[in-house]
Amino acid sequence: MSQRTRGRVAATTGFAVAAVSLGMTFAPAALAAPGTATVSATTLAPGAEFTITGTGCLPGTDGENGVAVFLPAVDPQWGDATEADTDGTWTMIQTAPTELGTYEFANFCDSYDAGFDYPNIVITVTKDGKPAGTRSPATATPVDAVRGTAANTPGIGANRATTAASDRIAAPGEKVVRVYRGFQPHEVVRVTLHSTPQNVGTFTADSAGVLTVSFTVPAGTPVGDDHTLVLVGDKGSYFQESFEVVGANDARLAYTGASVTLPLALGAGLLLAGGGLVVATRRRAAGALQA
């Protein structure tokens, strides 16, 4: 950039600020800008940099390249300018305001004997640099692969005093509660149900390493006996065990199987007792007739 051009850029910027402050039109009016000005982003975080690129700011008849000017459209307190290339293109890097809000900027081209306004540029400054109402994508809860029982951490197993074998059988929609021992004190354990991996919860062991797992078998879990519960702790513990998902009726029998025998036995006994009563009654009636 020549010394003369540097002076033009500085003078243009200073005059543009004054002109806009006074409500004057600096560049000659034009029905349509012969070029475009685009911004790299319209929603930005406070103080973030953004780039403006433009076209059409061609040299004037004096041979000097055009100058692109950028400044606030309302109550300008500063202005910036850059010399365009000979083909009329230019690039300018700006910094977003640090206060949240929407801002409008004037942008125009000045050359020796002509000039025009680009459409104003509007940017919005938000706390996170995202449009209002935009939600960050949900982070998927990780699921753990089945490593095989050989990978089980020694010492981990179901607490036999509080967990029955039948607690490894449930139907979709039913609640399961299992208690394990052998985890590290206060270890955070993620539980995944396979065969289709589904995270069913994250639980924390107590000071003795006892872990209570409580979850509901997800609806739609395929019925079958090829499921596996995988438990992975944040302190390196690993444990897996088989888990059977059955139909609702089968699950109820599984949960009450230990007590079904007694009602059946009582029922059979009552039937036998009833039969004996009938026989005894008939014998008594026959004896009375003979008498």
VOGU-3710 file (C-alpha; in Angstrom, 3 decimals, decimal comma):
1> msqrtrgrva> 0,000/0,000/0,000  1,453/3,390/-0,996  1,847/6,318/1,382  -0,929/8,072/-0,491  -3,231/5,079/-0,163  -2,530/4,785/3,571  -3,532/8,426/3,899  -6,698/7,813/1,929  -7,629/4,836/4,132  -7,101/6,853/7,313
11> attgfavaav> -8,871/9,896/5,951  -11,758/7,829/4,598  -12,237/6,092/7,932  -12,165/9,317/9,916  -14,483/11,121/7,551  -16,875/8,173/7,437  -17,258/8,179/11,222  -17,980/11,892/11,193  -20,343/11,630/8,231  -22,431/8,854/9,736
21> slgmtfapaa> -22,510/10,609/13,107  -23,999/13,653/11,377  -26,492/11,556/9,465  -24,830/12,330/6,138  -24,447/10,023/3,169  -20,768/9,744/2,448  -20,818/7,735/-0,765  -22,967/8,718/-3,754  -26,332/7,014/-3,692  -26,707/3,924/-5,836
31> laapgtatvs> -29,744/1,867/-6,718  -27,828/-1,357/-6,172  -24,328/-2,157/-5,008  -22,194/-3,530/-7,873  -20,609/-5,916/-5,403  -21,384/-7,928/-2,283  -20,119/-8,020/1,291  -20,542/-11,182/3,328  -19,722/-12,048/6,924  -18,294/-15,374/8,120
41> attlapgaef> -20,775/-15,656/11,012  -23,766/-13,642/12,156  -24,017/-15,098/15,684  -20,864/-14,808/17,746  -19,556/-15,117/21,280  -18,383/-11,938/23,022  -15,050/-10,751/21,605  -14,958/-13,424/18,890  -13,284/-12,613/15,588  -15,222/-12,662/12,326
51> titgtgclpg> -14,259/-12,029/8,718  -15,936/-9,782/6,173  -15,225/-10,285/2,475  -16,384/-8,100/-0,362  -16,347/-7,663/-4,117  -16,879/-4,851/-6,591  -14,721/-2,156/-4,963  -12,772/-1,409/-8,152  -10,047/1,229/-8,654  -11,083/4,760/-9,605
61> tdgengvavf> -9,968/6,720/-12,640  -6,948/7,909/-10,676  -5,583/4,352/-10,726  -5,732/3,982/-6,965  -7,460/0,903/-5,601  -10,802/1,335/-3,898  -11,106/1,402/-0,104  -13,685/-0,644/1,806  -14,965/0,980/4,999  -16,640/-0,755/7,954
71> lpavdpqwgd> -18,170/1,041/10,955  -21,180/0,926/13,294  -24,319/2,111/11,554  -25,687/3,807/14,680  -23,632/6,197/16,813  -20,235/5,148/15,396  -17,281/5,648/17,711  -14,710/4,013/15,495  -14,231/2,858/11,944  -11,997/0,516/10,035
81> ateadtdgtw> -10,941/0,392/6,398  -8,874/-1,742/4,087  -7,591/-1,315/0,558  -9,261/-3,521/-2,025  -7,279/-5,509/-4,575  -7,199/-4,423/-8,191  -10,009/-6,874/-8,994  -12,238/-5,167/-6,422  -12,123/-7,900/-3,759  -11,188/-7,240/-0,149
91> tmiqtaptel> -11,076/-8,943/3,264  -11,363/-7,460/6,727  -11,103/-9,165/10,153  -13,157/-7,635/12,957  -13,861/-8,400/16,613  -17,378/-8,736/17,998  -18,457/-6,477/20,861  -18,085/-7,903/24,356  -21,645/-7,070/25,437  -24,560/-9,270/24,445
101> gtyefanfcd> -26,951/-7,829/21,892  -27,598/-7,232/18,195  -25,382/-4,815/16,275  -25,665/-3,266/12,815  -22,675/-2,109/10,777  -22,416/0,082/7,685  -20,096/-1,082/4,942  -19,229/0,809/1,747  -16,651/1,232/-0,971  -14,882/4,523/-1,650
111> sydagfdypn> -12,903/5,197/-4,794  -11,588/8,397/-6,371  -14,614/9,252/-8,440  -17,290/6,801/-7,319  -18,554/4,871/-4,345  -21,465/2,774/-3,190  -22,997/1,303/-0,078  -23,033/-2,387/0,638  -26,090/-3,672/2,533  -25,621/-3,230/6,265
121> ivitvtkdgk> -24,228/-6,182/8,198  -26,081/-7,373/11,315  -24,475/-9,617/13,919  -25,783/-10,938/17,223  -23,583/-11,537/20,252  -24,756/-14,342/22,553  -23,204/-15,919/25,610  -22,155/-19,130/23,845  -21,985/-17,868/20,287  -25,083/-19,849/19,298
131> pagtrspata> -28,503/-18,610/18,169  -31,049/-18,235/20,953  -32,921/-21,443/21,624  -30,187/-23,641/20,183  -29,593/-26,720/22,280  -26,331/-28,533/22,399  -26,635/-32,063/21,072  -27,188/-34,576/23,824  -24,197/-36,599/24,711  -24,935/-40,276/24,336
141> tpvdavrgta> -24,375/-42,284/27,501  -21,534/-44,709/26,780  -22,185/-48,426/26,810  -19,614/-51,081/27,625  -18,772/-54,153/25,585  -18,933/-57,695/26,875  -15,367/-58,832/27,658  -16,110/-62,387/28,774  -16,244/-63,849/32,269  -12,470/-64,350/32,222
151> antpgiganr> -12,178/-60,565/32,532  -14,209/-60,467/35,742  -12,329/-58,792/38,572  -11,533/-61,382/41,254  -13,648/-60,971/44,365  -16,658/-59,371/42,688  -19,920/-61,268/42,808  -23,538/-61,138/43,817  -24,140/-60,719/47,526  -25,814/-64,044/48,316
161> attaasdria> -27,223/-62,775/51,589  -29,419/-60,200/49,868  -29,716/-61,314/46,225  -31,509/-64,428/45,050  -30,666/-66,235/41,830  -34,197/-65,532/40,592  -33,351/-61,795/40,559  -31,546/-62,436/37,275  -34,884/-63,118/35,568  -37,316/-60,351/34,646
171> apgekvvrvy> -39,716/-59,192/31,951  -39,547/-55,885/30,056  -40,922/-53,113/32,256  -40,196/-54,947/35,514  -37,837/-53,654/38,183  -34,653/-55,505/39,076  -32,624/-55,012/42,258  -29,258/-56,739/42,638  -26,554/-56,315/45,254  -22,855/-56,965/44,563
181> rgfqphevvr> -19,775/-57,094/46,754  -16,122/-56,684/45,897  -16,037/-53,272/44,212  -13,674/-50,541/45,331  -15,001/-48,246/48,077  -17,110/-45,472/46,550  -16,460/-46,766/43,030  -18,845/-45,385/40,394  -20,147/-48,261/38,277  -21,909/-48,063/34,921
191> vtlhstpqnv> -24,313/-50,930/34,129  -25,097/-52,047/30,581  -27,660/-54,638/29,508  -26,786/-56,693/26,423  -27,396/-58,220/23,815  -28,528/-54,922/22,314  -26,400/-52,574/24,454  -28,547/-50,383/26,679  -27,216/-48,318/29,565  -29,533/-48,968/32,520
201> gtftadsagv> -27,880/-46,706/35,067  -24,829/-45,595/37,011  -24,458/-46,515/40,680  -21,941/-45,903/43,472  -20,558/-48,527/45,826  -20,545/-47,809/49,549  -17,487/-47,543/51,770  -17,297/-51,357/51,976  -17,454/-51,817/48,213  -21,047/-53,065/48,260
211> ltvsftvpag> -22,982/-51,961/45,187  -26,775/-51,896/44,918  -28,074/-51,865/41,340  -31,701/-51,008/40,705  -33,170/-50,642/37,217  -36,210/-51,363/35,097  -35,768/-53,712/32,156  -36,248/-51,421/29,122  -39,445/-51,887/27,169  -38,848/-53,709/23,924
221> tpvgddhtlv> -35,931/-55,748/25,233  -36,052/-59,037/23,288  -37,273/-62,011/25,267  -34,598/-64,697/25,447  -31,831/-66,067/27,617  -28,846/-64,599/25,764  -28,618/-61,350/27,719  -25,700/-60,173/29,834  -25,336/-57,552/32,549  -22,000/-55,731/32,309
231> lvgdkgsyfq> -20,721/-53,639/35,223  -17,707/-51,361/34,691  -16,304/-49,207/37,500  -14,353/-45,985/37,225  -11,560/-47,547/39,307  -10,970/-50,419/36,912  -13,412/-53,041/38,208  -15,253/-55,271/35,724  -17,967/-57,873/36,219  -20,481/-59,576/33,972
241> esfevvgand> -23,194/-62,163/34,527  -25,976/-63,737/32,513  -29,427/-62,189/32,666  -32,649/-63,699/31,331  -35,464/-61,590/29,892  -38,745/-63,500/29,762  -42,430/-62,883/29,166  -44,512/-61,259/31,886  -46,201/-64,513/33,009  -42,900/-66,377/33,081
251> arlaytgasv> -41,342/-63,568/35,112  -44,077/-63,747/37,726  -43,559/-67,478/38,068  -39,811/-66,942/38,326  -40,223/-64,423/41,119  -42,771/-66,543/43,030  -41,501/-70,003/42,095  -40,218/-70,677/45,614  -43,695/-70,153/47,058  -45,766/-71,821/44,323
261> tlplalgagl> -45,068/-75,339/45,644  -46,677/-74,647/48,989  -50,034/-73,469/47,588  -50,041/-76,440/45,213  -49,320/-78,841/48,062  -51,977/-77,241/50,219  -54,435/-77,474/47,373  -53,673/-81,131/46,820  -53,981/-81,805/50,548  -57,337/-80,085/50,669
271> llaggglvva> -58,543/-82,144/47,759  -57,428/-85,343/49,468  -58,989/-84,255/52,741  -62,189/-83,381/50,960  -62,257/-86,774/49,289  -61,721/-88,529/52,610  -64,514/-86,530/54,171  -66,890/-87,594/51,445  -65,933/-91,263/51,898  -66,351/-91,050/55,682
281> trrraagalq> -69,750/-89,404/55,316  -70,965/-92,104/52,933  -69,796/-94,856/55,315  -71,618/-93,265/58,220  -74,769/-92,946/56,129  -74,574/-96,619/55,045  -74,156/-97,763/58,660  -77,204/-95,826/59,750  -79,350/-97,455/57,102  -78,215/-100,935/58,122
291> a> -79,046/-100,202/61,723
//
